[in-house]
Amino acid sequence: MQNLSQINIRKLIKTFLNKLIIIIELLLKSPSLRKLLFIIVDSINILSSLLVSNWFLKYNYSITTIYLYTLPCAIFLFIFTGQYKGLSRYVGSPDLYKISFRNFGILIIQLIILNKSFNSQILKLLLLNFLIFTLLTGIFRFLLRDLLRKFYYDNKNNIKNKKKAFIYGAGSAGAQLAASIKHNNGYQICGFLDDDLKLEGRELSGYKIYNPKNLKVLIKKLSINEILLAIPSVSKGVRSRIIKKFTKLGVKILQIPSLDEIHKGSKQIEFLREIEIEDLLQRESVAPNENLINKEIKNRIICVTGAGGSIGSELCSQILKYNPKKLILIEISEINLYKTEMLLTKNFPNLKECIEPNLGSLSNLSLLKNIFEKNQIDIIFHAAAYKHVPLLEFNPLQAIKNNIFNTKTLCEFSKKYKIKHMVMISTDKAVRPTNVMGATKRVAEIIVQGFAKESKNKITESINALDSYTNFSIVRFGNVLGSSGSVVPMFQEQINQGGPITLTHPEIIRYFMSVKEAVELVLQAAALEKNGDILLLDMGKPVKIIDLAKQMISLNGLSIKDKKNKNGDIEIIYVGLRPGEKLYEELLIDKKSQKTEHPLIYRGIESAPNLNEINDNLQVLEKELYLFNKNNCLKLLKKIVPEWEDQQNY
């Protein structure tokens, strides 16, 4: 019976406080009523602080006179300095400092007015009054803030609907994040996580700090929905290991922006983003030598083929950072060219006039002639290629035309118009290829190497020819995350549709890097390349595609459906290797490479053919292509690339 009475009393108190807060909130919504409320409270606080000070010091002063001149001075000062303009529910320590400075101003005014009757007792009274008044003012504002949050906003937004979250990282970033999202109606912070054992059991911003080793139990006990990473300064490898550890626990993981984004002001600390698959790559990026790239790009006329693709569009974006004289885009897809142009003009409005979008194919000789004659191009980045392996197995002639002969055409134009540097973007699938795409890209490499060897011979014959011949080179790398040919977008789409994820083989592995990093290294490589070089990008550690699929499922806050977990969300099924697909990729043909000035770029040592050695085969191949003779074309392709493991036995 006593317990029921206590419960009823608590309910009555809570109901009273709720109604009181609703009334206060209504008053606060009106600026004039809000100001009046605070003036009344401050008037009471000034009187109370004077009375308490006088009583504490056991003085017998009549404080009426002091109060009557202090009150109007204080209210005027508060209104003039904006004390009543702040939002009550966001009051913090900066507001307390401002209140203290204003109250100190009142103390100075009191001392000036009481100058004639000034003595040590008056000084003690005024100093104590200053301290008590500051304390009362601060208490009122913080109490009002907490009451509004607790009884009004929490009830209004229903705390039951909030996501329960831990913040990983009990440092300054974690404290800032907690303060920023404390009022976010979507979250209820349940504590901090930190690996530092010295911090375990302590508190930060009023929240307890836990050891991540107990996270599995804590998630179940507190019904945690999300973990918010607030570790912007840790290395990429450490971050990757932390994320992988948490993805196994079946909770969603979000992270704050990078330090660079926070310092530049492009993102606020509370701007939480989902973990992307790039965050799981245990790669430490190396900053490019911007002086070298700047020397290569600044005030130059640059041309990018395949400018609407994932690599091409990123190339364009990064090239514009170095202020080229002109950027020429060539792209066959209308929609991709449009998207790239819109993105570039939005991000680089000051360079809008130097962007020239050209819609068309490299097989259009009239288009190329017009572009090359109109512009004295310095550098070409050749990123245009067909690269979808299964699709090109079904359409090999289009792969031959686009990947081989369009590259040959571009090399011929580069030579004719004395382009300073032509850089071909290649792929690891060109190394001992098992598919048409890889074989055609290998032939494209051979063609570029052949043109490079011809240039070398001419330069050797005459030193004066150094500026008259093109520097041909190749950059070869593996899979790029998020590109049109990557498995990542496909897996994400399958997850969004509820599964299943289709995987070709449980043992298939690939090397991955982000588009941004790949392009940074391409630009760096272009600045390092010598004529005829094949530069290889360090792709880091290989990734098992099955692990990638599992991590993507976990990153989406879902579980794997299998024999052990029949109630899981997403199933993984194996469909067998696709035509032309192999279990692993490699970057070297002759297994030899040299280090360059950049730790993530290597120079491949590979023998280069003479153009005359392959021209005869290419001429016959071109005729068979014109006749649309598929079998003969593939036989000739096999002849040019004898290492091609022809899985379909054409």
C-alpha positions as CSV (number, residue, x, y, z in Angstrom):
1,M,0.0,0.0,0.0
2,Q,2.9,2.3,0.9
3,N,4.6,1.5,-2.4
4,L,1.4,2.5,-4.3
5,S,1.2,5.8,-2.4
6,Q,4.8,6.5,-3.3
7,I,4.2,5.7,-7.0
8,N,1.1,8.0,-7.0
9,I,3.1,10.8,-5.4
10,R,5.8,10.4,-8.0
11,K,3.2,10.4,-10.8
12,L,1.6,13.6,-9.4
13,I,5.0,15.3,-9.2
14,K,5.9,14.3,-12.7
15,T,2.5,15.5,-14.0
16,F,2.9,18.8,-12.2
17,L,6.4,19.3,-13.6
18,N,5.3,18.4,-17.1
19,K,2.5,20.9,-17.0
20,L,4.9,23.5,-15.5
21,I,7.4,23.0,-18.2
22,I,4.7,23.2,-20.9
23,I,3.7,26.6,-19.5
24,I,7.3,27.7,-19.3
25,E,7.9,26.5,-22.9
26,L,4.8,28.5,-24.1
27,L,6.2,31.6,-22.3
28,L,9.7,31.0,-23.9
29,K,8.2,30.9,-27.4
30,S,7.2,34.5,-27.1
31,P,10.3,36.7,-27.1
32,S,8.7,39.5,-25.0
33,L,7.2,37.0,-22.4
34,R,10.5,35.1,-22.3
35,K,12.4,38.4,-21.6
36,L,9.9,39.3,-18.9
37,L,10.2,35.9,-17.3
38,F,14.0,36.2,-17.1
39,I,13.9,39.8,-15.9
40,I,11.6,38.8,-13.0
41,V,13.9,35.8,-12.1
42,D,17.0,38.0,-12.3
43,S,15.3,40.6,-10.1
44,I,14.5,38.0,-7.5
45,N,18.1,36.6,-7.7
46,I,19.7,40.0,-7.2
47,L,17.6,40.6,-4.1
48,S,18.2,37.1,-2.8
49,S,21.9,37.3,-3.3
50,L,22.1,40.7,-1.4
51,L,20.0,39.3,1.5
52,V,22.1,36.1,1.8
53,S,25.3,38.1,1.6
54,N,24.2,40.5,4.3
55,W,23.0,37.7,6.5
56,F,26.2,35.6,6.0
57,L,28.5,38.5,6.8
58,K,26.2,39.4,9.8
59,Y,26.0,43.1,8.6
60,N,23.1,45.3,9.5
61,Y,23.1,47.3,6.2
62,S,19.9,48.4,4.7
63,I,20.2,46.8,1.2
64,T,17.2,48.6,-0.2
65,T,19.3,51.5,-1.6
66,I,21.9,49.1,-3.1
67,Y,19.1,47.0,-4.6
68,L,17.2,49.9,-6.1
69,Y,20.2,51.2,-8.1
70,T,21.7,47.8,-8.9
71,L,18.5,46.4,-10.4
72,P,18.0,48.9,-13.3
73,C,21.7,48.9,-14.1
74,A,21.8,45.1,-14.2
75,I,18.6,44.7,-16.3
76,F,19.9,47.4,-18.8
77,L,23.3,45.7,-19.0
78,F,21.7,42.2,-19.5
79,I,19.4,43.5,-22.3
80,F,22.2,45.5,-24.0
81,T,24.7,42.6,-24.0
82,G,22.1,40.0,-25.2
83,Q,21.8,37.9,-22.1
84,Y,18.1,37.1,-22.9
85,K,18.6,36.1,-26.6
86,G,20.1,32.6,-26.1
87,L,18.1,29.4,-26.5
88,S,17.4,27.9,-23.1
89,R,17.7,24.3,-24.1
90,Y,21.2,24.8,-25.5
91,V,22.8,26.6,-22.5
92,G,26.4,25.5,-21.9
93,S,29.6,26.5,-20.2
94,P,30.3,29.5,-22.6
95,D,27.0,31.0,-21.4
96,L,28.1,30.7,-17.8
97,Y,31.3,32.6,-18.6
98,K,29.3,35.3,-20.3
99,I,27.0,35.6,-17.2
100,S,30.1,35.9,-15.0
101,F,31.6,38.7,-17.1
102,R,28.2,40.6,-17.0
103,N,27.9,40.2,-13.3
104,F,31.4,41.4,-12.9
105,G,30.4,44.5,-14.8
106,I,27.6,45.0,-12.3
107,L,30.2,44.8,-9.5
108,I,32.2,47.5,-11.1
109,I,29.1,49.7,-11.4
110,Q,28.3,49.1,-7.8
111,L,31.8,50.1,-6.7
112,I,31.7,53.3,-8.8
113,I,28.3,54.4,-7.3
114,L,29.4,53.6,-3.7
115,N,32.8,55.2,-4.2
116,K,32.2,57.9,-1.5
117,S,31.0,55.4,1.1
118,F,33.4,52.7,0.1
119,N,35.0,50.6,2.9
120,S,36.2,47.0,3.4
121,Q,32.8,45.8,4.6
122,I,31.1,47.1,1.5
123,L,33.7,45.4,-0.7
124,K,33.2,42.1,1.1
125,L,29.4,42.4,0.7
126,L,29.6,43.2,-3.0
127,L,32.1,40.5,-3.7
128,L,30.0,37.8,-2.0
129,N,26.9,39.2,-3.7
130,F,28.7,38.8,-7.1
131,L,29.5,35.1,-6.3
132,I,26.1,34.2,-5.0
133,F,24.2,36.1,-7.8
134,T,26.4,34.4,-10.5
135,L,25.7,31.0,-8.8
136,L,21.9,31.6,-8.7
137,T,21.8,32.9,-12.3
138,G,23.7,29.9,-13.5
139,I,21.7,27.4,-11.5
140,F,18.4,28.8,-12.8
141,R,19.5,28.6,-16.4
142,F,21.0,25.1,-16.2
143,L,18.0,23.8,-14.2
144,L,15.6,25.3,-16.8
145,R,17.7,23.7,-19.6
146,D,17.7,20.3,-18.0
147,L,14.0,20.4,-17.1
148,L,13.1,21.4,-20.7
149,R,15.2,18.5,-22.1
150,K,14.0,15.9,-19.5
151,F,10.3,16.6,-19.2
152,Y,9.4,18.3,-22.4
153,Y,11.6,17.4,-25.3
154,D,12.1,13.7,-24.2
155,N,8.4,13.2,-23.8
156,K,7.6,15.1,-27.0
157,N,9.9,13.0,-29.0
158,N,9.3,9.7,-27.1
159,I,12.6,8.4,-25.8
160,K,11.5,4.9,-26.6
161,N,11.8,5.6,-30.3
162,K,15.4,6.8,-30.0
163,K,18.3,4.7,-31.2
164,K,20.5,3.5,-28.3
165,A,24.2,4.1,-29.1
166,F,27.7,3.8,-27.7
167,I,30.4,6.3,-28.7
168,Y,33.7,4.7,-29.4
169,G,36.6,6.9,-28.4
170,A,36.6,8.7,-25.0
171,G,38.6,11.6,-26.2
172,S,38.0,15.2,-27.2
173,A,36.2,14.1,-30.4
174,G,34.0,11.7,-28.4
175,A,33.1,14.4,-25.9
176,Q,32.3,16.9,-28.7
177,L,30.2,14.3,-30.5
178,A,28.2,13.5,-27.3
179,A,27.6,17.3,-26.7
180,S,26.5,17.8,-30.3
181,I,24.1,14.9,-30.5
182,K,22.8,15.0,-26.9
183,H,19.9,17.1,-28.2
184,N,19.5,15.0,-31.4
185,N,16.1,13.5,-31.1
186,G,17.3,10.3,-32.9
187,Y,19.8,9.2,-30.3
188,Q,20.1,8.1,-26.7
189,I,23.8,7.9,-25.7
190,C,24.3,4.9,-23.3
191,G,28.0,5.4,-22.7
192,F,31.5,5.5,-24.1
193,L,33.8,2.7,-25.3
194,D,37.6,3.0,-25.1
195,D,40.5,0.5,-25.2
196,D,42.4,2.5,-22.5
197,L,42.0,0.3,-19.4
198,K,42.8,3.4,-17.2
199,L,39.5,5.0,-18.4
200,E,37.3,2.0,-17.6
201,G,34.6,2.8,-15.1
202,R,35.2,6.5,-15.2
203,E,32.8,9.1,-16.7
204,L,32.9,11.6,-19.6
205,S,30.3,14.2,-20.1
206,G,28.1,12.4,-17.6
207,Y,28.4,9.0,-19.4
208,K,30.1,5.9,-18.1
209,I,33.2,4.6,-20.0
210,Y,33.2,0.8,-20.8
211,N,35.8,-1.6,-22.0
212,P,35.0,-2.8,-25.6
213,K,35.9,-6.4,-24.6
214,N,32.5,-6.5,-22.8
215,L,30.7,-5.0,-25.8
216,K,28.8,-8.2,-26.8
217,V,27.2,-8.5,-23.3
218,L,26.5,-4.7,-23.2
219,I,24.8,-4.7,-26.5
220,K,22.4,-7.4,-25.4
221,K,21.9,-5.9,-21.9
222,L,21.3,-2.3,-23.0
223,S,19.7,-3.1,-26.4
224,I,22.3,-1.1,-28.3
225,N,21.4,-0.3,-32.0
226,E,24.5,1.6,-33.2
227,I,28.1,2.4,-32.4
228,L,29.4,5.8,-33.3
229,L,33.1,6.0,-34.1
230,A,34.8,9.2,-32.8
231,I,38.4,8.4,-33.6
232,P,39.3,10.8,-36.5
233,S,43.1,10.7,-35.8
234,V,43.8,7.0,-35.8
235,S,45.5,5.3,-38.8
236,K,43.4,3.6,-41.5
237,G,44.7,0.2,-40.5
238,V,43.7,0.6,-36.9
239,R,40.3,2.0,-37.9
240,S,39.8,-1.0,-40.3
241,R,40.6,-3.5,-37.5
242,I,38.2,-1.8,-35.1
243,I,35.4,-1.7,-37.7
244,K,35.9,-5.4,-38.6
245,K,35.7,-6.3,-34.9
246,F,32.4,-4.5,-34.5
247,T,30.8,-5.7,-37.7
248,K,30.6,-9.2,-36.2
249,L,28.3,-8.0,-33.4
250,G,25.3,-7.2,-35.6
251,V,25.0,-3.5,-34.8
252,K,25.1,-0.6,-37.3
253,I,28.4,1.5,-37.3
254,L,28.6,5.2,-38.1
255,Q,31.6,7.5,-38.0
256,I,32.3,11.2,-37.7
257,P,34.1,13.1,-40.5
258,S,37.9,13.0,-41.0
259,L,40.1,15.5,-39.2
260,D,40.7,17.1,-42.6
261,E,37.0,17.7,-43.2
262,I,36.5,19.0,-39.7
263,H,39.5,21.4,-39.9
264,K,38.4,22.7,-43.3
265,G,34.8,23.2,-42.0
266,S,33.2,21.2,-44.8
267,K,31.7,18.8,-42.2
268,Q,30.6,19.3,-38.6
269,I,31.6,16.7,-36.1
270,E,27.9,15.5,-35.7
271,F,27.7,14.8,-39.4
272,L,27.7,11.0,-39.0
273,R,28.2,8.8,-42.1
274,E,27.9,5.1,-42.7
275,I,31.0,3.0,-42.9
276,E,31.9,2.4,-46.5
277,I,33.7,-0.7,-47.7
278,E,36.8,1.5,-48.4
279,D,37.1,1.9,-44.6
280,L,37.8,-1.8,-44.3
281,L,40.8,-1.8,-46.6
282,Q,43.9,-2.0,-44.4
283,R,45.8,0.5,-46.5
284,E,47.7,3.5,-45.3
285,S,47.5,6.1,-48.1
286,V,50.7,8.1,-49.0
287,A,50.2,11.7,-49.7
288,P,51.2,12.5,-53.4
289,N,54.1,14.8,-54.2
290,E,51.9,17.8,-55.2
291,N,54.9,19.7,-56.5
292,L,55.6,17.0,-59.1
293,I,52.0,16.7,-60.1
294,N,51.6,20.5,-60.2
295,K,54.6,20.7,-62.6
296,E,53.0,18.1,-64.8
297,I,49.4,19.6,-64.9
298,K,49.4,23.4,-64.1
299,N,48.8,25.6,-67.2
300,R,48.8,22.5,-69.4
301,I,46.1,21.4,-71.8
302,I,45.0,18.0,-70.6
303,C,42.7,15.5,-72.4
304,V,40.9,12.6,-70.6
305,T,39.2,9.9,-72.7
306,G,36.4,7.9,-71.0
307,A,35.9,11.1,-68.9
308,G,32.4,9.9,-67.8
309,G,33.6,6.6,-66.2
310,S,34.5,6.1,-62.6
311,I,38.2,6.5,-63.2
312,G,37.8,9.2,-65.9
313,S,35.5,11.5,-63.9
314,E,37.7,11.3,-60.8
315,L,40.7,12.0,-63.0
316,C,39.0,15.2,-64.2
317,S,38.1,16.3,-60.7
318,Q,41.7,15.8,-59.4
319,I,43.3,17.4,-62.5
320,L,41.2,20.6,-62.0
321,K,42.7,21.0,-58.5
322,Y,46.1,21.7,-60.2
323,N,44.7,24.5,-62.4
324,P,45.2,23.2,-66.0
325,K,45.0,25.7,-68.8
326,K,42.3,23.5,-70.4
327,L,40.6,20.2,-69.7
328,I,39.2,18.3,-72.7
329,L,36.7,15.5,-71.9
330,I,36.0,12.8,-74.5
331,E,33.1,10.4,-73.6
332,I,30.8,8.2,-75.7
333,S,28.0,8.1,-73.2
334,E,25.8,11.2,-73.2
335,I,24.4,10.8,-69.7
336,N,27.9,10.1,-68.2
337,L,29.4,13.1,-69.9
338,Y,26.5,15.3,-68.7
339,K,26.9,14.0,-65.1
340,T,30.7,14.6,-65.1
341,E,30.4,18.1,-66.6
342,M,27.7,19.1,-64.1
343,L,29.9,17.7,-61.2
344,L,33.0,19.6,-62.4
345,T,31.3,22.9,-63.0
346,K,29.6,22.7,-59.6
347,N,32.8,21.8,-57.7
348,F,35.1,24.2,-59.8
349,P,32.9,27.1,-60.8
350,N,35.9,29.3,-61.4
351,L,37.3,26.8,-64.0
352,K,34.1,26.4,-65.9
353,E,35.4,28.1,-69.0
354,C,38.4,25.7,-69.3
355,I,36.3,22.6,-69.4
356,E,35.5,21.3,-72.9
357,P,33.1,18.3,-73.1
358,N,33.2,16.3,-76.3
359,L,30.6,13.7,-77.0
360,G,31.7,10.8,-79.2
361,S,33.9,7.8,-79.8
362,L,37.6,7.5,-80.3
363,S,36.8,5.7,-83.6
364,N,35.3,9.0,-84.9
365,L,38.4,10.2,-86.7
366,S,36.8,13.5,-87.7
367,L,36.1,14.3,-84.1
368,L,39.6,13.5,-83.0
369,K,41.1,15.5,-85.9
370,N,39.0,18.5,-84.8
371,I,40.0,18.2,-81.2
372,F,43.7,17.7,-81.9
373,E,44.0,20.5,-84.5
374,K,42.1,23.0,-82.3
375,N,44.2,22.3,-79.2
376,Q,47.8,21.9,-78.5
377,I,47.3,19.1,-76.1
378,D,50.1,18.4,-73.6
379,I,49.0,15.2,-71.9
380,I,46.4,12.5,-72.6
381,F,45.0,10.2,-69.9
382,H,43.5,7.3,-71.8
383,A,40.9,5.8,-69.5
384,A,38.3,4.9,-72.2
385,A,37.7,1.1,-72.3
386,Y,35.1,-1.6,-72.2
387,K,35.8,-3.6,-69.0
388,H,32.8,-5.8,-68.0
389,V,34.2,-9.3,-68.3
390,P,31.1,-11.4,-68.9
391,L,29.5,-8.9,-71.2
392,L,32.7,-8.7,-73.4
393,E,32.9,-12.5,-73.5
394,F,29.5,-12.3,-75.3
395,N,30.6,-9.2,-77.4
396,P,34.3,-9.9,-78.2
397,L,34.3,-7.9,-81.4
398,Q,33.2,-4.7,-79.6
399,A,36.0,-5.3,-77.1
400,I,38.5,-5.6,-79.9
401,K,37.3,-2.5,-81.7
402,N,37.2,-0.3,-78.6
403,N,40.0,-1.5,-76.4
404,I,42.6,-2.3,-79.2
405,F,41.9,-0.1,-82.2
406,N,40.7,3.0,-80.4
407,T,43.9,2.8,-78.4
408,K,46.0,2.4,-81.6
409,T,44.1,5.4,-83.1
410,L,44.8,7.5,-80.1
411,C,48.5,6.6,-80.2
412,E,48.7,7.5,-83.9
413,F,47.1,10.9,-83.2
414,S,49.4,11.5,-80.2
415,K,52.4,10.8,-82.4
416,K,51.2,12.9,-85.4
417,Y,50.3,15.9,-83.2
418,K,53.5,15.6,-81.1
419,I,51.6,15.2,-77.7
420,K,54.1,15.4,-74.9
421,H,52.8,12.5,-72.9
422,M,50.2,9.8,-73.5
423,V,49.2,7.7,-70.4
424,M,47.2,4.6,-70.8
425,I,45.1,3.3,-67.8
426,S,45.4,-0.5,-67.8
427,T,44.3,-3.4,-65.6
428,D,45.7,-6.4,-63.8
429,K,43.4,-8.5,-66.0
430,A,45.9,-7.8,-68.8
431,V,48.4,-10.0,-67.1
432,R,48.1,-13.6,-68.3
433,P,44.5,-12.9,-69.3
434,T,41.7,-15.5,-69.0
435,N,39.1,-13.4,-70.8
436,V,38.6,-11.3,-73.9
437,M,38.7,-8.0,-71.9
438,G,42.1,-8.8,-70.4
439,A,43.4,-10.0,-73.8
440,T,42.3,-6.8,-75.5
441,K,43.8,-4.7,-72.8
442,R,47.1,-6.6,-73.1
443,V,47.1,-5.9,-76.9
444,A,46.5,-2.2,-76.1
445,E,49.5,-2.3,-73.7
446,I,51.6,-3.9,-76.4
447,I,50.6,-1.2,-78.9
448,V,51.5,1.6,-76.4
449,Q,54.8,-0.1,-75.7
450,G,55.5,-0.4,-79.4
451,F,54.9,3.3,-80.0
452,A,57.1,4.1,-76.9
453,K,59.9,2.0,-78.3
454,E,59.7,3.7,-81.7
455,S,59.9,7.1,-79.9
456,K,62.9,5.9,-77.9
457,N,64.7,4.9,-81.1
458,K,64.0,8.3,-82.7
459,I,65.2,10.2,-79.7
460,T,68.4,8.0,-79.5
461,E,69.1,8.9,-83.2
462,S,68.8,12.6,-82.6
463,I,68.9,14.4,-79.2
464,N,67.2,17.3,-80.9
465,A,64.1,15.1,-81.4
466,L,63.5,14.9,-77.6
467,D,60.7,17.5,-77.7
468,S,59.3,16.3,-81.0
469,Y,58.2,12.8,-79.9
470,T,55.6,11.6,-77.5
471,N,56.3,9.9,-74.2
472,F,54.1,6.8,-74.1
473,S,53.5,5.0,-70.8
474,I,51.1,2.7,-69.0
475,V,49.7,2.6,-65.4
476,R,48.4,-0.8,-64.4
477,F,46.3,-1.5,-61.3
478,G,43.6,-3.8,-60.0
479,N,40.0,-3.4,-59.0
480,V,38.6,0.0,-58.0
481,L,35.9,0.0,-55.3
482,G,32.6,1.4,-56.4
483,S,33.5,1.5,-60.1
484,S,30.9,0.4,-62.7
485,G,32.6,-3.0,-63.0
486,S,33.1,-3.6,-59.2
487,V,31.3,-6.2,-57.2
488,V,30.6,-3.7,-54.4
489,P,27.6,-1.8,-56.1
490,M,26.2,-5.2,-57.2
491,F,26.4,-6.6,-53.6
492,Q,24.8,-3.5,-52.2
493,E,21.9,-3.6,-54.6
494,Q,21.4,-7.3,-53.7
495,I,21.4,-6.4,-50.0
496,N,18.9,-3.6,-50.6
497,Q,16.6,-6.0,-52.3
498,G,16.8,-8.5,-49.4
499,G,19.3,-10.9,-51.0
500,P,20.6,-13.3,-51.8
501,I,24.1,-12.2,-52.6
502,T,25.4,-14.2,-55.5
503,L,29.1,-15.1,-55.3
504,T,31.0,-17.0,-58.0
505,H,33.4,-19.0,-55.9
506,P,34.2,-19.2,-52.1
507,E,38.0,-18.9,-52.8
508,I,38.0,-16.0,-55.2
509,I,40.3,-13.1,-54.2
510,R,40.8,-9.6,-55.6
511,Y,43.0,-6.6,-54.9
512,F,41.1,-3.4,-54.2
513,M,41.7,0.3,-53.8
514,S,39.4,3.4,-53.7
515,V,38.8,5.4,-56.9
516,K,40.3,8.5,-55.2
517,E,43.5,6.8,-54.2
518,A,43.9,5.1,-57.6
519,V,43.6,8.4,-59.4
520,E,46.0,10.1,-57.0
521,L,48.5,7.4,-57.7
522,V,47.8,7.7,-61.5
523,L,48.6,11.4,-61.5
524,Q,51.7,10.8,-59.3
525,A,52.8,8.0,-61.7
526,A,52.3,10.2,-64.7
527,A,54.7,12.7,-63.1
528,L,57.3,9.9,-62.5
529,E,57.0,8.0,-65.8
530,K,59.6,7.7,-68.5
531,N,59.0,6.7,-72.1
532,G,57.8,3.1,-72.3
533,D,57.2,2.6,-68.6
534,I,54.6,0.3,-67.2
535,L,54.1,1.6,-63.7
536,L,52.3,-0.7,-61.2
537,L,50.2,0.6,-58.3
538,D,50.7,-1.2,-55.0
539,M,47.2,-2.7,-54.4
540,G,47.9,-3.8,-50.8
541,K,46.7,-7.1,-49.4
542,P,44.3,-9.3,-51.4
543,V,40.7,-9.5,-50.2
544,K,38.6,-12.6,-50.3
545,I,35.3,-11.7,-51.9
546,I,33.3,-13.9,-49.5
547,D,34.8,-11.8,-46.6
548,L,33.8,-8.6,-48.5
549,A,30.2,-9.9,-48.9
550,K,30.0,-10.8,-45.2
551,Q,31.4,-7.4,-44.1
552,M,28.9,-5.6,-46.4
553,I,26.0,-7.5,-44.8
554,S,27.2,-6.6,-41.3
555,L,27.8,-2.9,-42.3
556,N,24.2,-2.7,-43.2
557,G,23.2,-3.9,-39.7
558,L,22.0,-7.3,-41.0
559,S,23.0,-10.9,-40.3
560,I,24.0,-13.8,-42.6
561,K,21.4,-16.4,-43.3
562,D,23.0,-19.9,-43.3
563,K,22.7,-23.3,-41.7
564,K,23.9,-21.9,-38.3
565,N,21.5,-18.9,-38.5
566,K,18.3,-19.9,-40.4
567,N,16.6,-16.7,-39.2
568,G,19.3,-14.5,-40.7
569,D,18.6,-11.6,-43.2
570,I,20.8,-12.2,-46.2
571,E,21.8,-15.5,-47.8
572,I,25.0,-16.0,-49.8
573,I,24.8,-18.4,-52.7
574,Y,27.5,-19.6,-55.1
575,V,26.8,-19.6,-58.9
576,G,30.2,-20.7,-60.2
577,L,32.9,-18.7,-62.0
578,R,31.6,-16.6,-64.9
579,P,33.0,-16.9,-68.4
580,G,36.5,-15.6,-68.5
581,E,36.8,-15.1,-64.7
582,K,39.8,-16.4,-62.7
583,L,40.2,-16.9,-59.0
584,Y,43.0,-14.4,-58.5
585,E,44.7,-11.5,-60.4
586,E,48.3,-10.4,-60.7
587,L,50.1,-7.2,-61.8
588,L,53.3,-8.5,-63.2
589,I,54.1,-10.5,-66.3
590,D,57.8,-11.0,-66.0
591,K,57.7,-11.0,-62.1
592,K,60.2,-8.2,-62.0
593,S,59.8,-4.6,-60.8
594,Q,61.8,-1.7,-59.5
595,K,61.0,0.8,-56.8
596,T,60.3,4.4,-57.7
597,E,60.4,7.6,-55.7
598,H,56.9,6.8,-54.5
599,P,56.5,3.9,-52.0
600,L,53.2,2.7,-53.6
601,I,54.3,2.9,-57.2
602,Y,56.6,0.3,-58.9
603,R,58.2,0.2,-62.4
604,G,57.5,-3.1,-64.2
605,I,60.4,-4.5,-66.2
606,E,58.8,-6.0,-69.3
607,S,60.2,-6.5,-72.8
608,A,58.6,-4.2,-75.4
609,P,57.8,-5.4,-79.0
610,N,58.6,-3.5,-82.2
611,L,55.5,-2.0,-83.9
612,N,56.5,-3.8,-87.1
613,E,56.2,-7.1,-85.3
614,I,52.6,-6.7,-84.4
615,N,51.4,-4.4,-87.3
616,D,50.9,-7.2,-89.7
617,N,48.6,-9.1,-87.3
618,L,46.8,-5.9,-86.4
619,Q,46.1,-5.2,-90.1
620,V,44.7,-8.7,-90.6
621,L,42.7,-8.4,-87.3
622,E,41.2,-5.1,-88.5
623,K,40.1,-6.6,-91.8
624,E,38.4,-9.6,-90.0
625,L,36.8,-7.2,-87.6
626,Y,35.3,-5.2,-90.5
627,L,34.0,-8.5,-91.9
628,F,32.5,-9.3,-88.4
629,N,34.3,-12.6,-88.5
630,K,34.3,-13.6,-84.8
631,N,36.3,-16.8,-84.9
632,N,39.1,-15.4,-87.0
633,C,39.3,-12.3,-84.8
634,L,39.7,-14.4,-81.7
635,K,42.3,-16.7,-83.3
636,L,44.3,-13.6,-84.2
637,L,43.9,-12.2,-80.7
638,K,45.2,-15.5,-79.4
639,K,48.2,-15.3,-81.8
640,I,49.1,-11.7,-80.5
641,V,48.6,-12.7,-76.9
642,P,49.8,-16.4,-76.7
643,E,49.6,-16.4,-72.9
644,W,45.8,-15.8,-73.1
645,E,44.2,-18.8,-71.3
646,D,41.4,-19.2,-73.7
647,Q,38.8,-20.8,-71.5
648,Q,36.0,-20.9,-74.1
649,N,38.3,-22.6,-76.7
650,Y,37.3,-20.2,-79.6
